[in-house]
Structure formats: structure tokens, C-alpha cells
């Protein structure tokens, strides 16, 4: 009797929530029920980077420092390209979730089809653009750092497989908005496990496969993500997911596409500006003394923090779905209560995680890079200082999720610009360069910008402008025509 009861309890707590549960169930358990697959999915996404970092950190010295630093320099460039499309994914979440909450399921499927079309079209263009521009842009930004050549070698391969990354993102976005967070996570598990196997083979060489270093890490990542996309396409084609998108849904619908861009452009700008800031921040570190050591510490520290951000991201995506579907069903009070409880839960969890990382910071850094105590010292300070702003970062993320779910992306753009461009970059210039605090000043700039932007985000939440749903602006017939 014990095992069946235990299984039933876990299934009720961890299985896919019904549409009724999303609109009327207890909010905190629902956030975790929707969020845990996305947390695991984001954790697995972080695992891609962590596994790459771990194996590259085991290359012979000094190649390990160069490879880890190059990965830190390359990834913001990738995210800059991803950001251009991910903002439109935010529009997809708002439209699909609100139509789902309003029980307009065919409209949700049509919106999902347009999301796929947009992502396929732009992923090819951006992939080619990334291949062409990565090396000259990084060379120009860094003034010829030795990190540029390995970073560019990594980026060329990643951008060749860019459509794979982006199309799977469309699959994940649409299902999450629908309320299915388990399917994308399940596919990601397969992809990450494959990446763990392939990474050392392509980095160090095995049998007929030669030693390829950082290029091998890029090949392993691209191959494993390709397998994940093949599985996703198979499930879509055979109707194995609730949001069944057929080929005719992918036919361009310019009315819907304009709506995507109207909602998505502010989110796209926000994400692009975020990624540009992260790239500029990483590049600025190359102008500090001992810059290869500082950039390596920044890269490892960011990946360790990524293990904590996955919880924030998972809960934030769950909150986006609940807010979007609640507003679509005209349940403004439930959307507000979901936002309030999401803020409290995320701030509490982020505070606990930050304290744990502070305690284990030294051994954690030592695990990821061998024989480099200078990287461990600078990186340990990084985690210690960032703990200051940890709960405020969670506050910022919770409010951002609320705004994205409601489709009010202009407000989200405002708080994002405040965090990174009005606070972080000026603080970096003042503290790290003008006052000469170097890496310590850079870490303080991150922490203080999280504190300031978290407070601004809370003011935006309290103003309540976000409670109007975006699907009220236009009504569509089942055929997609305006009435």
C-alpha cells in the first residue's frame, strides 16, 4: 500500500497540471509543479556549459585558462544572437498562454505555428551573420586579446548549428505556454546526457576522432542538440503533444506576425540589450590587470551561479504561464496573487542558494580549474560579493516574469535597461576603472545593479499597469480573420 500511495502523491505533485488546476489550484504548489521541469531543463542547459568548462579546464596549462576564458568571451556573443529571437518567444508565451486560458485552443495552435515560422526564418539569417561577424567583432572589442582566436573557433561551429538551437527553443516556448513543461525537459535530458558522453571524446580525441580542444566542445554541443530537435519534430509530426501544430499552421499569417512583433520587439530589444551588456562587461574585463585570470574566474563563477539561476528561471517561467492564462480567463485577482506569491518564494529561495554558494565557493572553483589558485581567489570573491544582491535579483526576475506573462514587454524593457545600462555599466566604469578597484569593483557593480533594479521592478509591479491582457486588443474568428 505504501508504494502506490507514494507514487500517487508524487504524480499529483509533479505531473502535468490540468487547465483547471492552472486557473484555480493552490498557487505555490502549482508554481513548483509547473516549474520543476523547467528548473531541471534549465539546470541541464547549464550543464552544457558546466561540462564544457570542466573538460576544457582539464586541458594542459596554460591551454586550460585560454579555453575557459575563450568560452566566457564567446557565450555572450551567442546570447546576443539568441536574444533577437527570444524576445519574439516572449510574445509567443503571452499570446499562447492567454488564448489557452480563454479556451481558444485553435488560436493558440495558430500562434504556435507562427512562432515556429518566425524562429526558422530568422535562425538561418542570424546563424550566417554570427559566422561572418564573430571574429572581427571580438577582435575589435578586445583590442586583439589572445582569447579571440579560440573564442571565434568555438563560435563558428555553434552558429553553424544555430537553427537547431532556436527551433527547439520554439518547441519549448509553445509547450510551456500551453502548460506542458515536462515534455521539453524530457527531451533536454536525452540531449545533455549525450553531450556529457561526447564532450571528452571531441575535446581530447578518441580513436579516429582527433584532439580538437574548444572546437570539440562546440561540435559535441551541436550534435547533442540536433538529436534533441529530431525527437521534438517526431513528437510534433505524430501529434504526441497537446499543442499539436500542423504544417498549415506554419503558413505565414501577416496579421499574427505583426502582433508578434508589436509585443515581441520590446522584449527583443530588452534581451538584445541584456546580451550586449553581458558581452561588453566580459570585454571590459579584458582591460583589467591579469585579464585572462579575471575572465576565467568570471566564466566559472557565472556557471556556478547558473546552477542557482535555474530555479529562478524555472519558477519565473511557471509564473509567466499562470499569469498569462489567468489574465486570459479574466482572473486578474488570481494573476496578482500569483505574482505576489511568486516574488516571495523566489526571493526566499535565492537567498538560501546564495548562502550555500558562499560557503562552498573555494572548493567549487578549485573543482573546475586545476592548479590555478589565483583564479580560485578572484572567483571566490565574485560569489561572496554577488550574494549581496541575490534576493533583489530574484525580485527582478519575478516581476519580469509577470510582465512577460501579461504581454507588457515595454515595462519589462524599462526595468531591464535600468538594471544593466543605467546601473551596471556606469558602476563598472566608476568602481573598477575610475576608483581602481579592478575585479572587486566589477563584482560590486553586478551586485549593486541587482539591488537597484529589484527595487525599481517592485515599484512597477505595485503600479499594476500589467493587469490588462493583450488578447483583448483584437478578436479573431476560428479562421484567423478579424471581426
C-alpha positions, 0 to 999 in steps of 0.5 A: 500500500505504501508504494502506490500511495507514494507514487500517487502523491508524487504524480499529483505533485509533479505531473502535468497540471490540468487547465483547471488546476492552472486557473484555480489550484493552490498557487505555490504548489502549482508554481513548483509543479509547473516549474520543476521541469523547467528548473531541471531543463534549465539546470541541464542547459547549464550543464552544457556549459558546466561540462564544457568548462570542466573538460576544457579546464582539464586541458594542459596549462596554460591551454586550460585558462585560454579555453575557459576564458575563450568560452566566457568571451564567446557565450555572450556573443551567442546570447546576443544572437539568441536574444533577437529571437527570444524576445519574439518567444516572449510574445509567443508565451503571452499570446499562447498562454492567454488564448489557452486560458480563454479556451481558444485552443485553435488560436493558440495552435495558430500562434504556435505555428507562427512562432515556429515560422518566425524562429526558422526564418530568422535562425538561418539569417542570424546563424550566417551573420554570427559566422561572418561577424564573430571574429572581427567583432571580438577582435575589435572589442578586445583590442586583439586579446589572445582569447579571440582566436579560440573564442571565434573557433568555438563560435563558428561551429555553434552558429553553424548549428544555430537553427537547431538551437532556436527551433527547439527553443520554439518547441519549448516556448509553445509547450510551456505556454500551453502548460506542458513543461515536462515534455521539453525537459524530457527531451533536454535530458536525452540531449545533455546526457549525450553531450556529457558522453561526447564532450571528452571524446571531441575535446581530447580525441578518441580513436579516429576522432582527433584532439580538437580542444574548444572546437570539440566542445562546440561540435559535441554541443551541436550534435547533442542538440540536433538529436534533441530537435529530431525527437521534438519534430517526431513528437510534433509530426505524430501529434504526441503533444497537446499543442499539436501544430500542423504544417498549415499552421506554419503558413505565414499569417501577416496579421499574427506576425505583426502582433508578434512583433508589436509585443515581441520587439520590446522584449527583443530589444530588452534581451538584445540589450541584456546580451550586449551588456553581458558581452561588453562587461566580459570585454571590459574585463579584458582591460583589467590587470591579469585579464585572462585570470579575471575572465576565467574566474568570471566564466566559472563563477557565472556557471556556478551561479547558473546552477542557482539561476535555474530555479529562478528561471524555472519558477519565473517561467511557471509564473509567466504561464499562470499569469498569462492564462489567468489574465486570459480567463479574466482572473486578474485577482488570481494573476496578482496573487500569483505574482505576489506569491511568486516574488516571495518564494523566489526571493526566499529561495535565492537567498538560501542558494546564495548562502550555500554558494558562499560557503562552498565557493573555494572548493567549487572553483578549485573543482573546475580549474586545476592548479590555478589558485589565483583564479580560485581567489578572484572567483571566490570573491565574485560569489561572496560579493554577488550574494549581496544582491541575490534576493533583489535579483530574484525580485527582478526576475519575478516581476519580469516574469509577470510582465512577460506573462501579461504581454507588457514587454515595454515595462519589462524593457524599462526595468531591464535597461535600468538594471544593466545600462543605467546601473551596471555599466556606469558602476563598472566604469566608476568602481573598477576603472575610475576608483581602481578597484579592478575585479572587486569593483566589477563584482560590486557593480553586478551586485549593486545593479541587482539591488537597484533594479529589484527595487525599481521592478517592485515599484512597477509591479505595485503600479499594476499597469500589467493587469490588462491582457493583450488578447483583448486588443483584437478578436479573431474568428476560428479562421484567423480573420478579424471581426 
